[in-house]
Amino acid sequence: MTTTTVQTDAPTFDNRQDFADELINLARANDRVVAVCNDSVGSSNLTKFREEFPDRLINVGIAEQNMVGVGAGLANAGFIPFVCAAGPFLTGRALEQIKADVAYSQHNVILCGMSPGMAYGELGPTHHSVEDFSWLRPLPGLDIVVPADGPQTRSALRNAVADPRPTYIRVGRFKVPQVSGDNAGLERGKFVVAREGTDVTLIATGTEVSRALWAAASLAAEGVSARVLNAAYLSPLDEDAIKDAARQTGGIITAEEANVAGGLGAAVASVVGQLEDGARVPMRILGLKDHFSPTGSTAFLLDHFGLSADHIVAAAREVLNRD
Amino acid sequence: MLTADASQAASWRSLRQEVLAGDADFRAEKLHERAQATRRSILKMISDSGQGHIGGDFSVTDILTVLFDAVMNVDPEDHRKEDRDHFILSKGHCAAALYSTLAHSGFFPVAELDTFMAPLSALNGHPNRVKVPGVETNTGPLGHGLPVAVGTAIGAKLLGNGTRVFVVTGDGEMQEGSNWEALMCASHQKLDNLTLIVDRNRLQQGARTEETNGLDPLDARLAAFGMEVRVVDGHNYNELIEATRPSTTGSPVAVIANTIKGKGVSFIEDRVEWHHKVPSKEQTLQAFQELS
């Protein structure tokens, strides 16, 4: 029985550190691993990589369309390129390149959306990457990986090198507690069962996983058994885990640091709404909606948009009619 | 994925040897024969399917013929071998010209050209590397091929295998900003293994380039971005061969190939409406005669 618990005062970590260390490990073992960035050597934590592999870090400057095209070209020449840029500029500015040059062309480019979600807090909506799920989920053949902590970030990178394919990985900057073991291994297309439960299912991704676990602990104190699924892969989507949640528990809450139009919750709802046996289960979809984020820190904005553990608890009570 | 046609590949190989061994006049004559055969295939594909971009296909045909029949190191029977020279057609709407050139070189059977744009054909209106051998990246939206070529050239440099990368863009396509991002990167990275060829036919879909968003002085602009610029007649086979020689300065090469949109058919040449117009039966017959 999996029962992950995370103390609310647990130490927190910036996933970019694990990203940087693991990328160097992978580059040492495989000389086809290269990195491409847009003047983001520092913000992508690639300084050490550049020191060790100066020829294998291609900094194209502030030119994201070219950056993704260059990544596709490196893949075409036989390399495994990790294309690293702040999430909003990577996915927004270069979306057509991601579609045509990476996904449609099946060039094995690993797109690393650095500092995703609202990690850039007060810098505002231009610097937030909350539309990436909505923009990328429709692209056939593009994996979408959202690690919840450092070990999962490392695992996502190892998977990308072991079995190269067009992939987008969110590499978090907002500090989060560790929710998985030091040697966690993500399985492609599978959610991680972070906590077993029978009354309600909380499906969370990225920064929201620890919050869902806190919510589950609170619910347990009220006698509610909450299952927590860590949606580490959004594509391919773990439809079986969603169907099981719909059939085995009395409600589903999704939580994502992203816009709800086309994100995790929409993906889950699409599966739930089309269950072959017509099973019905109430849902609540937590995430950004209605407006661009106002000024505020990441923590403030997560609360502002209803993404705290308390909000998740409230949503669970609502679907279970326990108000 | 389509597969190679061994006998066609064999005849392409012997033709290449002949072309490379012959003198300039012989080369020009042989390559002209090949190009005209390619144009006839294009004409048939467009006439049969009722779709295509005949003007740009005909302006780029001689460039493609020279690259495949006289310049590049490629193997139709091992199209993804790592030490190949790479070719990217950034003006993907001229897929018919690329398909025809590839088929005539043995990358896949010539008979396959009859499926151009038919339901479920590998030969989509824009090229797909997943289905068509010899296609290196999927193009169609403009301004994509040059960045991918730059990345491929960086990769070839890292491998140190001496391979070269050729990319053909349209001229109207140079209005896309991504191309200029890529040019800055190419010269900064000193990609002397990269050759950009601009099919300078001076027409884009709706009007002349210089009436739309002028590109001139294109040579000076390319030079200002650090390219070694060569300006040639894009229908002169020997000039094109000469223009594709490796960089002499250590900079990437940009060839401005001055061409005529619709080259080879009198009533199509240099006329804006023939960007993607389809010839009638009568016009098709006349065009075949002019191309024979």
Interface residues (C-beta under 8 A of the other chain):
Chain A: V34 V36 D55 R56 I58 V60 G61 A63 Q65 N66 V68 G69 V70 G71 A72 G73 L74 A75 N76 A77 G78 F79 P81 E96 Q97 A100 D101 Y104 S105 Q106 H107
Chain B: E82 H86 N128 R129 V130 E136 T137 N138 T139 G140 P141 G143 H144 L146 P147 V148 A149 V150 G151 T152 A153 I154 G155 A156 L158 L159 G177 S178 E181 A182 M184 C185 H188 Q189
